[in-house]
C-alpha cells in the first residue's frame, strides 16, 4: 500500500438508503428487480427508485432493438427469437415482474424495441398508464393487441403502432371497444395526417389510425393497410372499402412519400403498376414539380407520376376519423371479414414479398435517370388518369386502376 493511501472495506448494504437508491437508479429495471431480492436494504432503495417513476423507455427495461424484415417472422436481435420457446416465456415473466412494481407509470415508450405479443398483457395491467408508444415494434401483432385489450387499461388514452406491419385496422376497432378513455390510436407517422390537396383537384384526408377519405365518387374510402419506413421516405399500401366487386389490386395500391417541409409532400407513384418503384428517384431540379403540380416522367423509359402536394394539418382534437367514417370502416371490418383478410394479406405480401414486377420497374427508373443525364430533360405531359390492362403477379389481367394518394 502506498504511503498515505487507506483501504476501506464497505458493503453496499451499509450505504445510506438514499445513496444506494442513486446507485440502483443507474441499473435497468430488470436488474434492479433482481437487486431488490438481495436484502431489505436493497428493497427499500428499489422502492425509492420506482416510487417516482412516471415515464420509462425500452432501454430502461432492458429491451434491445428489433430491426428485422417482418416477412421473416422470427428475426430478432435477442435470444428470445422464437415465439413460444422457454427463453421467451422466461423473458415475459421477468418483464411482467418488473412492470408490476411500476404502479405510478404513465408514459411507456417501447419504440423500435424487441417487445413481443406475450408482454402486452403486463403492459395493459399498469394501473396509471396513459400513453403507450410501440412504433416500429415489428414483433407485435393482433394477438398482442388482444392481450392488451383483455387487461382493460381504463386510463389508456393514446397508443402508437406506426410501422408495426402486423397491427391491422382491426386493432383500432378492438382498442376503441376495450379502452373507455382511448382518444388516439396511431398507425402512421404524424406528418402523414392531414388534408392533402392533389394536383388534379381532389382532397385526400388521412387520419392518425390510417383511415382515409377522398373527395371523389368511388375508390374514396378505406384505410392505410401498410406503411414502411424506407429511411429517406415512407412507402404505403391502401385498402378500399367502397369497391362493389372483387378487385385484384385492392391492397396493392401504394405510393412513396417524402416530407419536404411541414406543409409539402413529394409523392411518387407508378401509372402502370399498382406498386410504386422500389427506390425514390433522385430528380434533377428541372424535373422537380412546383407545389400543386405534377410531372409525368417516362414517355420513353417508363411511367412515373411525381407530385408536389400541399397538406393542411388536422384540427386540434380531430386526429381520429369522424364517427360517420369510423362506423363505416368498422362495419366493413365486421361484415366483410373474408374480403378484408384477403386485402390485408395482399397488402403485406405486396410490401414485403412481391418484388418481381417492382424490380422491373426499378430497372425502368434507372433507364429514365440515364436518359435524363444524357439528353435534354423529358417534357412534362398532362396527367391522364386511369390505367387499364395491368398484369397482376399471378399473370391475370387486371381492371382499370385510377391514380391514388
C-alpha positions in Angstrom: 0.0 0.0 0.0 1.4 3.4 -1.0 2.1 5.8 1.9 -1.0 7.9 2.7 -3.4 5.5 0.9 -6.1 4.0 3.1 -8.1 0.9 2.2 -11.6 1.0 3.5 -13.8 -2.1 3.1 -17.5 -1.2 2.7 -20.5 -3.3 1.8 -23.2 -1.8 -0.4 -25.8 -2.7 2.2 -24.0 -0.3 4.6 -24.6 2.7 2.4 -27.4 5.1 3.3 -30.6 4.1 1.6 -30.8 7.3 -0.5 -27.3 6.9 -1.7 -27.9 3.2 -2.5 -31.1 4.3 -4.4 -29.0 6.6 -6.6 -26.8 3.6 -7.5 -29.8 1.3 -8.2 -31.3 4.0 -10.4 -28.5 3.6 -12.9 -29.4 -0.1 -13.5 -32.0 -1.2 -16.0 -35.2 -2.0 -14.1 -34.9 -5.8 -14.7 -31.5 -5.8 -13.0 -32.9 -3.5 -10.3 -35.7 -6.1 -9.5 -33.0 -8.7 -9.0 -31.1 -6.4 -6.6 -34.3 -6.0 -4.7 -34.2 -9.6 -3.7 -30.7 -9.3 -2.1 -31.8 -7.8 1.3 -34.2 -5.5 3.0 -31.8 -2.5 2.4 -31.8 -3.0 -1.4 -35.6 -3.5 -1.3 -36.0 0.0 0.3 -33.7 1.5 -2.3 -35.6 -0.1 -5.1 -38.8 1.3 -3.6 -37.4 4.8 -3.7 -36.4 4.4 -7.4 -39.8 3.1 -8.7 -42.0 5.3 -6.5 -41.5 8.3 -8.6 -41.1 6.5 -12.0 -43.9 8.0 -14.2 -42.0 7.6 -17.5 -40.0 4.7 -18.8 -38.4 3.5 -22.1 -37.3 0.2 -23.6 -33.7 0.7 -22.7 -34.6 1.1 -19.0 -36.5 -2.2 -19.2 -33.6 -4.0 -20.8 -35.3 -4.5 -24.2 -33.0 -4.4 -27.2 -33.8 -3.2 -30.7 -35.6 -5.4 -33.2 -34.9 -4.2 -36.7 -35.9 -7.1 -39.0 -37.7 -8.0 -42.1 -41.3 -8.6 -41.0 -41.7 -11.3 -43.7 -39.0 -13.4 -41.9 -41.3 -13.9 -39.0 -38.7 -15.0 -36.4 -35.9 -12.5 -36.9 -34.7 -10.8 -33.7 -31.6 -9.5 -32.0 -32.3 -11.2 -28.7 -32.2 -14.7 -27.5 -36.0 -14.8 -27.4 -36.3 -15.1 -31.1 -38.7 -18.0 -31.4 -42.3 -17.4 -30.3 -43.3 -19.8 -27.5 -39.8 -21.0 -26.6 -38.7 -21.3 -22.9 -36.4 -18.3 -23.2 -39.3 -16.1 -24.4 -41.5 -17.4 -21.6 -38.8 -16.5 -19.0 -38.4 -13.1 -20.6 -42.1 -12.4 -20.5 -42.3 -13.5 -16.8 -39.4 -11.2 -15.8 -40.9 -8.4 -17.8 -44.2 -8.8 -16.1 -42.5 -9.0 -12.7 -40.7 -5.7 -13.4 -43.8 -3.8 -14.6 -45.7 -5.0 -11.5 -43.7 -2.5 -9.4 -44.3 0.5 -11.7 -47.6 1.4 -10.3 -47.1 5.1 -11.0 -46.0 4.7 -14.6 -48.0 6.9 -17.0 -45.8 7.0 -20.2 -44.2 3.9 -21.6 -42.0 4.2 -24.8 -41.1 0.9 -26.3 -40.3 2.3 -29.8 -38.1 0.2 -32.0 -37.6 -2.5 -29.4 -37.9 -6.3 -29.2 -41.1 -6.2 -27.2 -43.4 -9.1 -28.2 -47.0 -10.1 -28.0 -46.6 -12.1 -24.7 -45.5 -8.9 -22.9 -48.6 -6.8 -23.8 -50.8 -8.3 -21.1 -48.4 -7.0 -18.4 -48.4 -3.6 -20.1 -52.2 -3.5 -20.0 -52.1 -4.2 -16.3 -50.3 -0.9 -15.5 -52.9 1.0 -13.4 -51.9 4.6 -14.3 -50.7 4.1 -17.9 -51.9 6.8 -20.3 -49.6 6.8 -23.2 -48.0 3.7 -24.9 -45.5 4.1 -27.8 -44.9 0.8 -29.7 -43.9 2.4 -33.0 -41.6 0.2 -35.2 -42.0 -2.8 -32.9 -42.1 -5.4 -35.7 -42.8 -8.4 -33.4 -46.2 -7.0 -32.1 -49.3 -8.3 -33.9 -53.0 -8.7 -33.4 -52.5 -11.2 -30.6 -50.5 -8.7 -28.6 -53.2 -6.0 -29.0 -55.8 -8.5 -27.9 -53.8 -9.3 -24.8 -53.5 -5.5 -24.1 -57.3 -5.1 -24.5 -58.1 -8.1 -22.3 -56.3 -6.4 -19.5 -58.7 -3.5 -19.9 -56.4 -0.5 -19.3 -59.0 2.0 -18.1 -56.8 5.1 -18.3 -55.0 4.5 -21.6 -55.6 7.5 -23.8 -53.0 7.2 -26.7 -51.2 4.4 -28.4 -48.8 4.4 -31.3 -48.4 1.4 -33.6 -46.8 3.2 -36.5 -44.7 0.9 -38.7 -46.0 -2.2 -37.0 -46.7 -4.4 -40.1 -48.7 -7.0 -38.2 -51.1 -4.5 -36.5 -54.1 -4.1 -38.8 -57.1 -1.9 -38.6 -58.9 -4.5 -36.5 -56.6 -3.4 -33.6 -58.1 0.1 -33.9 -61.6 -1.4 -33.5 -60.5 -3.6 -30.6 -58.9 -0.7 -28.7 -61.9 1.6 -29.2 -64.1 -1.1 -27.7 -61.9 -2.2 -24.8 -60.4 1.1 -23.6 -63.1 3.7 -22.5 -60.6 6.6 -22.2 -58.9 6.0 -25.6 -58.5 9.2 -27.7 -55.8 8.4 -30.2 -54.7 5.2 -31.9 -51.9 5.9 -34.3 -50.9 3.6 -37.2 -48.8 6.1 -39.3 -46.3 8.9 -38.5 -47.9 12.2 -37.5 -46.6 14.1 -40.6 -48.8 11.9 -42.8 -52.0 13.1 -41.0 -53.9 15.9 -42.7 -55.9 17.1 -45.8 -53.7 16.7 -48.9 -54.6 18.8 -52.0 -53.8 16.9 -55.1 -52.8 18.5 -58.5 -56.0 17.0 -60.0 -58.3 18.9 -57.7 -59.1 16.3 -55.1 -58.6 16.5 -51.3 -57.3 13.3 -49.7 -57.8 13.4 -45.9 -55.8 10.9 -43.8 -56.3 10.3 -40.1 -53.9 9.0 -37.4 -55.3 5.5 -37.4 -54.8 5.2 -41.1 -58.4 5.9 -42.1 -58.8 8.0 -45.2 -61.5 9.7 -47.3 -61.1 11.3 -50.7 -63.4 13.8 -52.4 -64.4 11.6 -55.3 -67.3 9.2 -56.0 -65.5 5.8 -55.9 -62.3 4.3 -54.6 -62.6 7.0 -52.0 -62.9 5.4 -48.5 -60.7 3.0 -46.6 -57.6 2.7 -44.5 -53.8 2.6 -44.9 -53.1 -1.2 -44.7 -49.3 -0.9 -44.5 -46.6 1.7 -44.0 -42.9 1.0 -44.2 -40.1 3.4 -43.2 -37.6 3.3 -46.0 -35.2 5.8 -44.4 -35.5 8.8 -46.7 -39.2 8.2 -47.4 -42.2 6.2 -46.5 -43.9 3.6 -48.6 -47.6 2.7 -48.1 -50.4 0.4 -49.3 -54.1 1.4 -49.3 -57.2 -0.8 -48.8 -60.5 0.5 -50.1 -63.9 -0.4 -48.6 -66.2 1.2 -51.2 -65.5 -1.2 -54.1 -68.6 -3.1 -55.0 -66.8 -6.1 -56.7 -63.7 -8.2 -56.1 -60.7 -6.2 -57.3 -57.4 -8.0 -57.9 -55.4 -4.9 -56.9 -57.1 -3.8 -53.7 -54.4 -3.8 -51.1 -51.5 -3.4 -53.6 -52.0 0.3 -54.5 -49.3 2.4 -52.9 -47.0 5.4 -53.3 -43.7 6.7 -52.0 -43.9 9.8 -49.8 -41.2 12.2 -48.8 -41.7 15.1 -46.4 -40.3 18.3 -47.9 -41.4 20.6 -45.0 -44.3 21.0 -42.6 -46.8 21.7 -45.4 -45.5 19.9 -48.5 -45.2 16.2 -49.6 -43.4 14.8 -52.6 -45.4 11.8 -53.9 -44.1 9.2 -56.4 -46.4 6.5 -57.9 -46.4 4.3 -60.9 -49.1 4.8 -63.6 -48.8 1.3 -65.0 -48.3 -0.9 -61.9 -50.2 -0.9 -58.5 -47.0 -0.8 -56.5 -44.6 2.2 -56.5 -41.0 1.9 -57.6 -38.6 0.3 -55.2 -36.5 3.4 -54.7 -37.3 7.1 -54.5 -36.0 8.8 -57.7 -33.3 11.5 -57.5 -34.9 14.2 -59.5 -32.9 17.0 -61.2 -34.1 20.5 -60.4 -35.7 21.0 -63.8 -38.0 17.9 -63.2 -39.0 18.8 -59.6 -42.7 19.8 -59.7 -43.9 23.0 -58.3 -46.3 23.0 -55.3 -49.7 21.8 -56.6 -48.3 20.4 -59.8 -47.1 17.0 -61.1 -44.7 15.8 -63.7 -45.2 12.6 -65.6 -41.8 11.0 -66.4 -41.1 8.2 -68.7 -42.7 8.9 -72.1 -39.7 6.8 -73.4 -38.5 4.9 -70.4 -41.4 4.2 -68.1 -44.4 5.8 -66.4 -43.9 7.6 -63.1 -46.0 10.4 -61.7 -44.2 12.8 -59.4 -46.4 15.3 -57.5 -45.7 18.1 -55.0 -48.8 18.2 -52.8 -49.8 20.7 -50.1 -51.1 19.3 -46.8 -53.1 21.0 -44.1 -52.9 19.6 -40.6 -56.0 18.2 -39.0 -57.7 20.5 -36.4 -56.6 20.0 -32.8 -58.6 17.1 -31.2 -59.7 15.7 -34.6 -56.8 13.4 -35.4 -59.1 10.4 -35.4 -61.8 9.9 -38.1 -65.3 11.4 -37.5 -67.9 8.9 -36.1 -69.6 8.6 -39.5 -66.3 7.4 -41.2 -65.3 5.3 -38.2 -68.6 3.5 -38.2 -68.4 2.7 -41.9 -64.9 1.2 -41.7 -65.9 -0.8 -38.6 -68.9 -2.1 -40.5 -66.8 -3.3 -43.4 -64.3 -4.8 -41.0 -67.1 -6.9 -39.4 -69.4 -7.7 -42.2 -66.9 -8.4 -45.0 -64.2 -10.2 -42.9 -63.1 -12.6 -45.7 -62.5 -9.9 -48.2 -60.8 -7.8 -45.6 -58.4 -10.6 -44.7 -57.6 -11.2 -48.3 -56.9 -7.5 -48.9 -54.8 -7.1 -45.8 -52.7 -10.2 -46.6 -52.3 -8.9 -50.2 -51.0 -5.5 -48.8 -48.5 -7.3 -46.6 -47.2 -9.5 -49.4 -47.1 -6.6 -51.8 -44.9 -4.6 -49.4 -42.6 -7.3 -48.2 -42.7 -10.3 -50.6 -43.8 -9.4 -54.1 -40.8 -7.9 -55.7 -40.6 -9.3 -59.3 -42.6 -6.6 -61.0 -41.1 -3.9 -58.8 -37.6 -4.9 -59.8 -38.6 -4.4 -63.4 -40.0 -1.0 -62.6 -36.7 -0.1 -60.8 -34.8 -1.0 -63.9 -37.1 1.2 -65.9 -36.4 4.0 -63.4 -32.7 3.6 -63.8 -33.1 3.8 -67.6 -35.0 7.0 -67.1 -32.3 8.6 -64.9 -29.7 7.7 -67.6 -31.8 9.4 -70.3 -32.2 12.5 -68.2 -28.4 12.6 -67.6 -27.6 12.2 -71.3 -30.3 14.1 -73.1 -32.5 17.1 -72.7 -35.0 16.9 -69.8 -38.1 14.9 -70.6 -41.1 17.1 -71.3 -43.9 17.3 -68.8 -47.1 16.0 -70.3 -50.7 16.3 -69.0 -51.7 13.7 -66.5 -54.0 11.0 -67.8 -55.9 9.3 -65.1 -56.8 5.6 -65.3 -54.7 2.6 -66.1 -56.0 -0.5 -67.9 -54.8 -4.0 -68.7 -52.5 -4.2 -65.7 -51.0 -7.6 -65.2 -51.0 -9.0 -61.6 -48.3 -11.1 -60.1 -50.4 -14.2 -61.0 -50.5 -13.2 -64.7 -54.2 -12.3 -64.6 -55.3 -9.2 -66.4 -56.5 -6.5 -64.0 -59.3 -4.0 -64.2 -58.9 -0.2 -64.7 -56.9 1.4 -62.0 -57.1 5.1 -61.1 -54.3 7.2 -59.6 -54.2 7.1 -55.8 -53.0 9.2 -52.9 
